[in-house]
Amino acid sequence: MCGIAGKLHWGENFDANLIVRMNDAIKHRGPDDFGISELENISLGHRRLSIIDLSADARQPMTEVTGRYHIVFNGEIYNYLELKEELIKQGFQFKNKSDTEVVLNAYKNWGINCLDKFNGMFAFVIWDKETQEIFAARDRFGKKPFYYSFANKQFCFASEPKAILEDKTISNEKDIEALNCYLALGYILAPRSFYKHIKKLKPAHYIVIKNKGNSFTETQYWDYANAFRIKTKQSSDEIKENILYHLKKSVKYRLIADVPVGAFLSGGIDSSSIVASIHKISSAPLHTFNIGFEQKSYNEYDDALRVSKLFNTQHHAKLIKNNDVQQLINDAIDAFDEPFADNSLIPMYEVSKMAAKQVKVVLSGDGADEIFAGYITYKADHYFNSYKKIPNFIRRGFGNIVQHIETNSQQKIGFKYKLKQFLSGAVGDEIKAHYSWRLYFTPEERIKILGEQHRKLVYDTDPILMFRDHYNKVKDLDLLHQHLYVDAQTWLTDDILPKVDRTTMNAGIEARAPYLDVNFVEYVASIPSQLKLNNGNTKIILKNALEKLLPQDVLYKKKSGFNAPVGQWIGRKESDEFKSFNKFVYDKKL
């Protein structure tokens, strides 16, 4: 796990110190080591967090044996040992034990098709010295970040925007369309970023640059939608066994490291299943980590402690006190170069710092809700099918009335808040209803913030248009699988995973998500939707499968999200807690 940076410049007026500044800007992503390569027409930089092969032989930038191909790589290829064995049989030689060299030789052997071989999380750039071509790629769900700027045949890239902005030829002008998206959703959808002249490489895409920068192409190499179209014909019992098989294999892959490995533990089904799986696989002492709050409804201390005792982990927990939060809020927000309003970034930031004192790698339960339909939003979608039978003008009236509902300032996403969101969103079709669960500010509210001069832009670039584009790609699927696909292309890739990456990497640790193993994800997509959600019951087949690993009180306890009581912390009205934090971050970043 590392940070990468570089610039393809064709030798024209190049600032020789740029790559040093870019590397320094992302030092937190790789505090163990760094490397710089100044090559003809390109400069490459790397910050190293040593996880696999801690020796100097695995330093980056790395060059393969002939000297033709050069790479900077961020991430982990979990099946690298199998790929290495396959490449050795084909005559390839290796100088070290890292997965980076496997990526380099895989590209040399299979070209762009190497991406189909990789099971992991990654963002990398390969420079072909002979053909003077760039090949850059990002993993299927975008677990690892990749930002870039391409203009005047020059290509500047990095793991975080702050490194790119060290290049003073690139403007730091803010993107109003991105701000419109942020105010709507609390995050910015790829390919846009906070900065007008910096883009995100979309997940499951690669870039090829050749002909001295005259040819730039960006191509998708994997589509999650296809996995839903392959329907398993297995029985429920067979599906449960296969879920356990994939979970065990995925966790086992993610325990591969030459440094200590721990796990985040909230006490919920997702993180508990990871801890239970580790317990079955490894006899080594396991460190687990949890954050709690003074507010009772936000505190999962007891749940996590119960699971820790069940599996005999070395548990570390911390209570965030109200009088300690101001600096924590500022530090957590500053870890992001872009405005970001998922308030769980605050406890995630703090638990990452705590974990960094004990381990360098942590496993998390991220992704389980997105692939098994675990969120309350999917319940709401189910109820909407009945609610939509009420005439729309009556539903609209309910939506207007409910705006005046005051929520409980001490309750974590209570019933009144859920009712308010549901009735506000359930005035259109299924897509708008689902989208509204993620909505902070309406278009008219955003116009008041951005200014009347941006009225046309606000409506023309409303994020719901991108959501509808995603839905159109999977309109042949049943509605639940449509929602799961779209959430994976939006909420998961541009909110959940960036949150985990920035907070953990800011602390200098690596986070791994077993539920997002590509083989696991594709298998779960093939499972009938009624085994995931039925009559308002979520994650049915997963819970049934995990009865062999976890007790009933863990499996069927009430779901509790990883939120923080920010409304109280920042002194805003509790009824507007999520909007308030969105605007608080917006004001701070602007």
C-alpha positions, 0 to 999 in steps of 0.5 A: 500500500502506497502513494504514487505520483508522476508526470509525463512531460516530453521534456518540455520546460519541466520543473525538476523539483516537481516530483520531489514536492509531489512525493512529499505531499503524500508522505502519509501514504507511505511513511516507510520509504520513497523513490523517484525515477527521472526518465526520458520524458517522464518522472515517477514518484512513490511513497512506500508503506511496506506490507509484502517483501519489506526488503529494499529489492521491492522499492519503487519505482520498479523496473523489470529485468530488461529495463524496458518497463517501469512501474509505480503501483499502489495496492495489493494483488491478492492472487499474486503468488498464483500469477507468479507461478504461472509466469515462472512456468512461461520463463519469467524471472523475478528479482524480489518477492513483491506483488509489484514485480508480478504486475509488471511481468503480467503486463509484459506477458498479457498486455492490457488483458493482465487486468482480467487476471488481477484479484485485488485493489490497485492503481498503477502506471506503467511506462514503456520506455521503448514505445514511449507509452503510458498504461494506467489502471484502477481496480474494479470498485476503485478501492485505490484512488487515481487522480489525473490531469491531462492537457497539452499532451502532458499527463500528471497523476497522483493518489491525491489531488494535493500532489497534482496541485504541486504542479503550478501549471495546473489550475486549482480552480473549483468545479461548480458542477462537482460542488453541485454534486457534493451539495446533493450527495455529500460526495463527488461522483467520478470522473469529476473532482473538486478541481476543474482541471483534475479528474478521477480515473473511473473504477474498472477503467484504464488509460493508454497514452501514446503518439507523444500525447496525441492519443489518449484513450480511457476504456472500461475493462470490467462491468459489474452488471454482467455478474447479475446476468449469470443466475446460479441454479444452486439450492439455498443450502449450496449457496450458503456453503459457497458464501462461507467458502468465498468468505474464508478464501477471501479473508485468507488472501487478505491475511497475507502480509509480512507485518501484523494484521488486525480488524475493525470490529463494531460488533455488527454482522459484517465486521464480526463475520470477518473476525470469526473467519480470521479466528477459524483460519489463524491461531495468531493473536488478533488485534481488534479496534472499536470507537464509541461515543458518549451519546448512548444511541451512537455507542457500540462498545458493548456489542464489539466487546461481546464479539471480542470475548467470543473470539478471544481477540486483543481488543482496543476501544476508545470513547470519543468525548464531546469536549475532545471533538473540535480538533478531531473534526478539523483533522478528519476533514483536512484528510480529504482534499475534497469536501466530503460529508459522510460523518462516519469519516470522523470515527473512522479517522480516529479508529485508524489512528488507534489501530496504527499503534498496533498493526499495519493492516486491518480487515473491515466488513465494508461492501457486505451491505452493498452486495447483500442488500443490507441497508434500510434503503432497500427496505424502503424500496420494498415498501415504496412498491406499495406506497406508490399505489397512493395517488401522487398528489396525496404522496406529495402532500405527505412529503410537504408536511413531513418536512416540518417533523423534528427529529430526536437529538439523542437518537441515532437516525431515528424513526422520525428521520427515516419517515421524513426521508421516505416520504420526501423521496416517495413522490416520483418513480422507483429511481427517484425514491431510491436516490432521495435516500442519499439526497442532502440538498434539493436543487432549489436549496443548492441554488440558494447556496451556489447562487442564482446565476448557476440555476441552469447548471444545477438542474442540467448537472443534477446527479440524478441524471447520472444515476438514471444513466446507470439504471438504464444500463441494467434495466433488464435486471430486477429492481433490487439488483438495479439498486445494488448495481447503481449503489456500487457505481456511486455510493460505494465507489465514491463515498464508502471506499474513499472514506476508508482509503483516506482515513486509514492511509492518513494514519499510515495503515492499509485497509482490506475488504474481504467482501469486495473480493472480485470472485465473492462479489460476482458469485453473490451477484448471481444469487436470486434477489429474494434470498437477499431481501424479502418482506423487509428482511435484509441480507437473508442468505448471508445471515443464514450462512453465518449461523455456523460462525456467529451466535443469533444475538449478533446475527439478528441484532438491530442494525446500527450505522457507523455515524457520529453525533456531529449535529451536537458537536458542531452546534447545528439544529439536530433536525438538519444534522446531515445537511448541517454537516454537509454545509459545515464541510462546504464552508470549511473547504470553500 
